[in-house]
Amino acid sequence: MLSTFKENTEAPHCRIEVISNSNHLQQVYCGLEELAKKGKIKLQQSFDYTSPLYLGNLKKPNSIHSGGLKLIINAKTKIYIDVSDSKAIHLEGLDWCTLYFKRSYSYEEHFNTSKIIQPFDLNYMVVPNVFSRFSLQRIYKMSTGKERIKALLREIDIHSVFSYRPRLKELAAPPQNSPAFKILFLCRLWEPTKDTYLDLTEQQVADRISINNMRINCIKAIKAEFGQQFVGGLVPTEYAKSNFSELVFENEALTQKSNYINFLKGFSVCVATTGLANSTGWKFGEYISLSKAIVSEKLFFETRGKLERDKHYLEFNSPEECINCLKKLRDDQSLLKEMQRSSHKYYIDNLQPEILLMNVIKTALQLNLSSPQ
């Protein structure tokens, strides 16, 4: 139990050993920096130059770094945080750590692999509101050439004049006072048979085709059923425009991240589908942080905060079931509002980056208190 952890004890010393600057990890870095700014932890950052993961990531753009982070608490407790899409375990991290926190966590599979593996939570891209010297250092160390220059300029552009990354203050909002029933589902298709950086296996190709088909069929069904109460479509990639032009979202500017986040805030109900490797996509975390009522394809993995079906989201496994879930929210405003409140509470209690990371740290400290000396 975490109740034995006293908030007035000395702030724990946390040292990040960087092996990745993945976009998936920015939520974690953001939470740690928020805790440090508020004096709840003491934070340092170093680089694990000998790690094979670190050395492998140096050869890749930051956007496709493997999603792993090493955190040492009070010089002895080692936490490994894995926010990659796949359920696969980073064996280097598992061998190194005291506790392993896994984004795509399955109790049935991972508890039997190792009892030190625990669920993390929903993942989404978010960065601090202000300039971050830690982020600047990671960019300088883990990128080269033109990518380094672009990334450094993006980092110092805290007012998003020339570039955009969603900041903490933009990705948190309470429920709307009088939510009208209005559905948003804006999604991308994966190029099914090729990837810029990966050699796709037959299973990965099949996975992409399945994901694309569900998204296409859901858009068609929702548009036919709800008409002007629905806004959405496919992000206008070359693949989508060449193969499914009739479903491409016409206002391309609104698919840009900065515009999309503001656009998203105007909707009461949002739809989510399964991501690569059965992961829960970033959209779900964004919907929770902005207090949306969520209709989602089945979730394959568990979260630290214990998301509940029919409380935090309505589940579907086909386009027809998706329509039924949306009708349920349309016809029951009380349910719609209650689900928005549930999303907001989940964010406040579990997903707010500093809360998420403090809960992780408390779990590790409690483990130390419970361990024999």
C-alpha positions as CSV (number, residue, x, y, z in Angstrom):
1,M,0.0,0.0,0.0
2,L,1.2,3.5,-0.8
3,S,-0.3,5.1,2.3
4,T,2.9,4.6,4.3
5,F,4.7,7.0,1.9
6,K,4.8,10.4,3.6
7,E,4.5,13.4,1.4
8,N,6.6,15.5,3.8
9,T,9.6,13.3,3.6
10,E,12.7,14.6,1.8
11,A,12.2,14.9,-1.9
12,P,13.6,11.7,-3.6
13,H,16.6,12.1,-5.9
14,C,15.8,11.0,-9.4
15,R,18.4,10.5,-12.1
16,I,17.4,9.9,-15.7
17,E,19.8,7.7,-17.6
18,V,18.8,8.6,-21.2
19,I,18.8,5.9,-23.8
20,S,16.1,7.4,-26.1
21,N,14.5,10.7,-26.9
22,S,11.4,9.1,-28.5
23,N,8.3,11.2,-29.0
24,H,6.5,8.5,-26.9
25,L,8.7,9.4,-23.9
26,Q,8.0,13.1,-23.9
27,Q,5.0,12.6,-21.6
28,V,7.4,10.9,-19.1
29,Y,10.1,13.6,-19.3
30,C,7.3,16.2,-18.9
31,G,6.0,14.6,-15.8
32,L,9.4,14.4,-14.2
33,E,10.2,18.0,-14.9
34,E,6.8,19.1,-13.5
35,L,7.6,17.3,-10.3
36,A,11.1,18.8,-10.1
37,K,9.7,22.4,-10.7
38,K,7.4,21.9,-7.7
39,G,10.1,20.5,-5.5
40,K,8.6,17.1,-5.2
41,I,11.7,15.4,-6.6
42,K,15.3,16.4,-7.3
43,L,16.1,15.7,-10.9
44,Q,19.3,15.0,-12.8
45,Q,19.9,13.7,-16.3
46,S,22.8,11.7,-17.7
47,F,23.3,9.5,-20.7
48,D,23.9,5.7,-20.8
49,Y,26.6,5.8,-23.5
50,T,27.2,2.0,-23.2
51,S,23.6,0.8,-23.7
52,P,22.9,-1.0,-27.0
53,L,19.6,0.7,-27.1
54,Y,21.2,4.2,-26.8
55,L,23.8,3.3,-29.5
56,G,21.0,2.0,-31.8
57,N,18.9,5.1,-31.3
58,L,21.8,7.4,-32.3
59,K,21.4,6.0,-35.8
60,K,17.7,6.9,-36.1
61,P,15.6,10.0,-36.1
62,N,14.2,10.9,-32.7
63,S,10.7,10.2,-34.0
64,I,11.4,6.4,-34.2
65,H,13.7,5.9,-31.2
66,S,12.7,2.9,-29.1
67,G,10.6,4.0,-26.3
68,G,12.6,3.2,-23.2
69,L,13.8,5.3,-20.2
70,K,16.0,4.4,-17.2
71,L,15.3,6.2,-13.9
72,I,17.4,5.7,-10.7
73,I,15.8,6.8,-7.4
74,N,17.9,7.6,-4.4
75,A,20.9,6.0,-6.1
76,K,19.6,2.5,-5.6
77,T,16.1,1.8,-7.0
78,K,16.1,1.3,-10.8
79,I,13.0,1.9,-12.8
80,Y,12.6,1.1,-16.5
81,I,9.7,2.7,-18.3
82,D,8.8,1.2,-21.6
83,V,6.2,3.1,-23.7
84,S,6.7,1.4,-27.0
85,D,3.6,0.2,-28.9
86,S,4.5,-3.5,-28.8
87,K,3.9,-5.9,-26.0
88,A,7.5,-7.1,-26.4
89,I,9.9,-6.5,-23.5
90,H,13.2,-4.7,-23.7
91,L,15.4,-7.5,-22.2
92,E,18.3,-5.1,-21.5
93,G,15.9,-2.9,-19.5
94,L,14.4,-5.9,-17.7
95,D,17.8,-7.2,-16.7
96,W,18.8,-3.8,-15.4
97,C,15.9,-2.7,-13.3
98,T,14.1,-3.1,-10.0
99,L,10.7,-2.4,-11.5
100,Y,9.7,-2.4,-15.1
101,F,6.7,-0.2,-16.1
102,K,5.1,-1.3,-19.4
103,R,2.7,0.7,-21.5
104,S,1.3,-2.2,-23.6
105,Y,0.8,-4.4,-20.5
106,S,-1.0,-7.7,-20.4
107,Y,-1.3,-9.3,-16.9
108,E,-1.7,-12.7,-18.4
109,E,1.4,-12.5,-20.4
110,H,3.8,-10.1,-18.5
111,F,3.1,-11.3,-14.9
112,N,4.2,-14.8,-16.0
113,T,7.3,-13.3,-17.7
114,S,8.4,-11.4,-14.6
115,K,6.6,-10.2,-11.5
116,I,8.6,-6.9,-11.6
117,I,6.7,-5.9,-14.7
118,Q,3.8,-3.5,-14.0
119,P,1.4,-1.6,-16.1
120,F,2.2,2.0,-17.0
121,D,-0.7,4.0,-18.5
122,L,-2.0,5.7,-21.6
123,N,0.6,7.4,-23.7
124,Y,0.4,10.6,-25.7
125,M,2.7,13.3,-26.9
126,V,3.0,16.3,-24.5
127,V,5.8,18.6,-23.5
128,P,6.4,21.2,-20.7
129,N,4.9,24.6,-21.0
130,V,8.2,26.4,-20.7
131,F,11.7,26.0,-22.1
132,S,13.4,22.8,-21.0
133,R,17.2,22.5,-20.6
134,F,16.8,18.8,-20.1
135,S,15.1,18.5,-23.5
136,L,17.7,20.7,-25.2
137,Q,20.5,18.5,-23.8
138,R,18.7,15.3,-25.1
139,I,18.3,16.8,-28.6
140,Y,21.9,17.9,-28.8
141,K,23.2,14.5,-27.6
142,M,20.9,12.3,-29.6
143,S,20.5,13.9,-33.0
144,T,22.9,15.1,-35.7
145,G,23.1,17.3,-38.8
146,K,19.9,18.9,-40.1
147,E,17.7,17.0,-37.7
148,R,19.6,18.4,-34.7
149,I,19.3,22.0,-36.0
150,K,15.6,21.6,-36.7
151,A,15.0,20.0,-33.3
152,L,17.0,22.7,-31.4
153,L,15.0,25.4,-33.1
154,R,11.8,23.6,-32.3
155,E,12.9,23.4,-28.7
156,I,13.5,27.1,-28.2
157,D,10.3,28.0,-30.1
158,I,8.2,27.8,-26.9
159,H,5.4,30.0,-28.3
160,S,5.0,27.7,-31.3
161,V,5.7,30.5,-33.9
162,F,7.5,28.3,-36.4
163,S,6.7,24.8,-35.2
164,Y,4.3,23.0,-32.9
165,R,4.4,20.4,-30.1
166,P,1.4,20.0,-27.7
167,R,2.2,21.6,-24.4
168,L,0.8,20.6,-21.0
169,K,-1.6,23.5,-20.7
170,E,-3.1,22.7,-24.0
171,L,-3.8,19.1,-23.3
172,A,-6.0,19.4,-20.2
173,A,-9.6,20.6,-20.0
174,P,-12.6,19.9,-17.8
175,P,-15.9,18.8,-19.4
176,Q,-17.9,21.2,-21.4
177,N,-20.9,22.7,-19.5
178,S,-23.5,21.9,-22.2
179,P,-22.1,19.3,-24.5
180,A,-24.0,19.0,-27.8
181,F,-23.9,15.6,-29.4
182,K,-21.1,15.9,-31.9
183,I,-18.8,13.1,-33.1
184,L,-15.1,13.4,-34.1
185,F,-13.1,10.7,-35.8
186,L,-10.1,11.8,-37.7
187,C,-7.5,9.2,-38.4
188,R,-4.7,8.1,-40.6
189,L,-4.1,5.0,-42.7
190,W,-0.9,3.1,-42.6
191,E,1.0,2.3,-45.8
192,P,0.4,-1.4,-45.7
193,T,3.4,-2.9,-47.6
194,K,6.2,-0.5,-47.0
195,D,7.8,1.7,-44.3
196,T,10.5,4.3,-44.5
197,Y,12.5,2.8,-41.6
198,L,11.3,-0.8,-41.1
199,D,11.3,-4.0,-43.0
200,L,7.7,-5.2,-42.5
201,T,7.0,-8.8,-41.6
202,E,3.9,-10.6,-43.0
203,Q,2.2,-10.1,-39.6
204,Q,2.9,-6.4,-39.6
205,V,1.5,-6.1,-43.1
206,A,-1.7,-8.0,-42.1
207,D,-1.9,-5.8,-38.9
208,R,-1.8,-2.6,-41.0
209,I,-4.4,-3.8,-43.5
210,S,-6.7,-4.8,-40.6
211,I,-6.3,-1.4,-38.9
212,N,-7.0,0.4,-42.1
213,N,-10.1,-1.6,-42.9
214,M,-11.6,-1.0,-39.5
215,R,-11.0,2.8,-39.8
216,I,-12.3,3.0,-43.3
217,N,-15.5,1.0,-42.5
218,C,-16.1,3.0,-39.3
219,I,-15.9,6.3,-41.1
220,K,-18.3,5.1,-43.8
221,A,-20.8,3.8,-41.2
222,I,-20.7,6.9,-39.0
223,K,-21.0,9.3,-41.9
224,A,-24.0,7.4,-43.2
225,E,-25.8,7.2,-39.9
226,F,-25.1,10.6,-38.3
227,G,-24.6,13.0,-41.2
228,Q,-23.8,16.5,-40.0
229,Q,-23.5,15.3,-36.4
230,F,-20.2,13.7,-37.5
231,V,-17.0,15.4,-38.5
232,G,-14.0,13.3,-39.6
233,G,-12.3,11.3,-42.2
234,L,-8.8,10.2,-43.3
235,V,-5.7,12.4,-42.8
236,P,-4.7,13.3,-46.4
237,T,-1.6,11.2,-46.8
238,E,-0.6,10.3,-50.4
239,Y,-1.7,6.7,-49.7
240,A,-5.2,7.8,-48.5
241,K,-5.6,10.3,-51.4
242,S,-4.6,7.7,-54.0
243,N,-6.8,4.9,-52.7
244,F,-9.7,6.4,-50.7
245,S,-10.0,9.9,-51.9
246,E,-13.8,10.0,-51.1
247,L,-13.0,9.6,-47.4
248,V,-10.2,12.0,-47.1
249,F,-10.9,14.9,-44.7
250,E,-11.3,18.0,-46.9
251,N,-9.8,20.6,-44.5
252,E,-6.2,19.6,-44.6
253,A,-5.1,22.4,-42.2
254,L,-7.2,21.0,-39.4
255,T,-5.2,17.7,-39.6
256,Q,-2.1,19.6,-38.5
257,K,-1.4,18.9,-34.8
258,S,-1.7,22.5,-33.6
259,N,-5.1,23.0,-35.3
260,Y,-6.3,19.5,-34.5
261,I,-5.9,19.9,-30.7
262,N,-7.9,23.1,-30.7
263,F,-10.5,21.5,-33.1
264,L,-10.8,18.5,-30.9
265,K,-11.9,20.6,-27.9
266,G,-15.2,21.4,-29.6
267,F,-16.5,17.8,-29.6
268,S,-18.3,15.9,-27.0
269,V,-17.9,12.4,-28.4
270,C,-14.7,10.9,-29.9
271,V,-14.0,7.6,-31.6
272,A,-10.8,5.6,-31.2
273,T,-9.5,2.4,-33.0
274,T,-6.7,0.0,-32.2
275,G,-3.2,1.1,-33.0
276,L,-0.2,-0.8,-34.3
277,A,0.6,-4.0,-32.5
278,N,-2.8,-3.8,-30.8
279,S,-1.6,-0.7,-28.9
280,T,-3.9,1.9,-27.4
281,G,-3.2,4.9,-29.6
282,W,-2.3,8.5,-28.5
283,K,-5.8,9.6,-29.4
284,F,-7.2,7.8,-26.4
285,G,-4.9,9.6,-24.0
286,E,-5.7,13.0,-25.7
287,Y,-9.5,12.2,-25.4
288,I,-9.1,11.5,-21.7
289,S,-7.0,14.6,-21.0
290,L,-9.7,16.8,-22.7
291,S,-12.6,15.1,-21.0
292,K,-14.3,13.5,-23.9
293,A,-17.0,10.7,-24.0
294,I,-15.1,7.9,-25.8
295,V,-16.3,5.1,-28.1
296,S,-13.4,2.8,-28.6
297,E,-12.5,-0.4,-30.3
298,K,-11.5,-3.1,-27.8
299,L,-8.5,-2.3,-25.6
300,F,-6.0,-5.2,-25.5
301,F,-3.8,-3.9,-22.7
302,E,-4.3,-2.8,-19.1
303,T,-3.5,0.6,-17.5
304,R,-2.1,1.6,-14.1
305,G,-5.2,3.6,-13.4
306,K,-7.5,0.7,-14.4
307,L,-9.6,2.1,-17.2
308,E,-13.1,0.5,-17.1
309,R,-15.3,-0.4,-20.0
310,D,-18.8,1.3,-19.8
311,K,-17.3,3.9,-17.4
312,H,-14.4,5.5,-19.2
313,Y,-15.4,4.2,-22.7
314,L,-18.0,2.3,-24.7
315,E,-16.5,-0.7,-26.5
316,F,-17.1,-1.9,-30.1
317,N,-15.6,-4.7,-32.2
318,S,-17.3,-3.9,-35.5
319,P,-18.5,-0.8,-37.3
320,E,-22.1,-1.9,-36.5
321,E,-21.3,-2.0,-32.8
322,C,-19.6,1.4,-33.1
323,I,-22.8,2.9,-34.4
324,N,-24.8,1.3,-31.5
325,C,-22.4,2.9,-29.0
326,L,-22.8,6.3,-30.6
327,K,-26.5,6.0,-30.6
328,K,-26.5,5.2,-26.9
329,L,-24.6,8.4,-26.2
330,R,-26.9,10.4,-28.5
331,D,-30.0,9.2,-26.8
332,D,-28.7,9.5,-23.2
333,Q,-27.3,12.9,-22.4
334,S,-26.8,11.9,-18.7
335,L,-24.6,9.0,-19.8
336,L,-22.6,11.3,-22.1
337,K,-22.0,13.8,-19.4
338,E,-21.1,11.2,-16.9
339,M,-18.5,9.7,-19.2
340,Q,-17.0,13.1,-19.7
341,R,-16.7,13.5,-16.0
342,S,-15.1,10.0,-15.7
343,S,-12.5,11.0,-18.3
344,H,-11.7,14.2,-16.4
345,K,-11.4,12.4,-13.1
346,Y,-9.2,9.7,-14.7
347,Y,-6.8,12.4,-16.0
348,I,-6.7,14.2,-12.6
349,D,-6.1,11.0,-10.6
350,N,-3.9,9.0,-13.0
351,L,-2.9,10.5,-16.3
352,Q,-1.8,14.1,-15.5
353,P,2.0,13.6,-16.2
354,E,3.2,14.7,-12.8
355,I,0.7,12.5,-11.1
356,L,1.5,9.5,-13.3
357,L,5.2,9.8,-12.6
358,M,4.7,10.5,-8.9
359,N,2.6,7.3,-8.6
360,V,5.4,5.4,-10.3
361,I,8.0,6.8,-8.0
362,K,5.8,6.1,-4.9
363,T,5.4,2.5,-6.0
364,A,9.2,2.1,-6.2
365,L,9.8,3.8,-2.8
366,Q,7.2,1.6,-1.2
367,L,9.0,-1.5,-2.7
368,N,12.1,-0.3,-0.9
369,L,10.3,0.1,2.4
370,S,8.8,-3.4,2.1
371,S,12.0,-5.1,1.1
372,P,14.2,-6.7,3.8
373,Q,17.2,-4.6,4.7
